[in-house]
């Protein structure tokens, strides 16, 4: 082993790698620097970051304004207990008020998206008692903590359930997954059955307090709903006195075009959580935002929640700087221009590679669903493969791309395409060129058909 490999092994021998069998995490790559849309390993090799790390580094790496804000606060006062008010938290709230959906009037600051969802769970169950059930969807991810994992639909929930590390009272509804419609229908003749079914489900379940959604599904597919979906969901929630809870941890911060994905449908949730891009991922921060309807309940009732790192000064300091940088970037028109170009280039890949079954997404948030057979939509891998440790075709493709200088996240059956908002068309070209070659791995194992790839994002355009 080299000196670097020995140093890495010293770490992995005494720490746990996330979401992995530990033998598979024996020699992870060492990253020593990152700048713009690139990261660099200990050998000096560059990798174009085509998924913004974990869909969080929306402003890219080393944004000077955000870094300077953190440094300034660190020099002044890096920490004070959350029972005190600081100028940095005041400024963070003011900045949030300029971008948050109208009606979300009060915030709680925690340390991650999962922590933000845990706070939301308490807001919901206290304010909506005796109703207590949370309805989620199968294609969802909401965090690794007990409550957040309980209303996560993806297979990582299964081991948590086996360990009894989940809360009770969570139910799962069908997804608005047009490529694989759970009702075997086709849009628009489907009458948006995935939303219509919720009314039946809420009434039959009883005691439903909230419906949690990722407005555009993140890890589990970048699934974009039809334009009628959220107006109908909002109506059904109102009629059943159920809170609409939007998890915008991934879809927020201009990832899908507007600041928050719900803005695209002009829908106001009752509760919204966000994190990741709120600080450009430079400091850990989770935000739980609630409407007056929820907030007023706690005027006379105890909000029984808190954390040592709530309203952390360093985390809060990054928010105003990040908000300012996002506004400048969006005013430049670069993200809007490049998102259209990215969409165009991904569609070109689907015309060329038979292993791409579906292209879907919006803004800088896209997914390529990889299939063995386009006609039957047979996948290479299914949910149990993630838990059993089976070899994933998406991982093979992503591994080949990484070997050639492009980092992207694979999931069970989809490749995540979510570059930083600062990416240029030339940098998109570089990433697409590498991905083009890597997709040949999947093409070699498909069952050839003459069917074209689906483009389920097309119908979302108004």
Secondary structure, DSSP 8 states (H G I E B T S, - for coil): --HHHHHHHHHHTTS--TTS-GGGGTT---EEEEEBTEEEETT--EEEETTHHHHT-TT-B--HHHHHHHHHHHHHHS---TTS--HHHHHHHHHHHTTS-TTEEEEEEESSHHHHHHHHHHHHHHHTTT--EEEEESS----SSHHHHHT--STHHHHHHHTT-S-S-EEEE----GGG-TT---TTTT-SHHHHHHHHHHHHH--EEEEEE-SB--TTT--B--THHHHHHHHHHHHTT-EEEEE-TTTTTTTSSSSSGGGGGT---SEEEE-GGGGTTSS--EEEEEEHHHHGGGGTS------TTTT-HHHHHHHHHHHHHHHHHHHHTHHHHHHHHHHHHHHHHHHH-TTEEEEEEETTEEEEEEEEETTTTEES--HHHHHHT---HHHHHHHHHHHTTEE--B-SSEEEE---TT--HHHHHHHHHHHHHHTHHHHTTS---S---B-TTGGG--
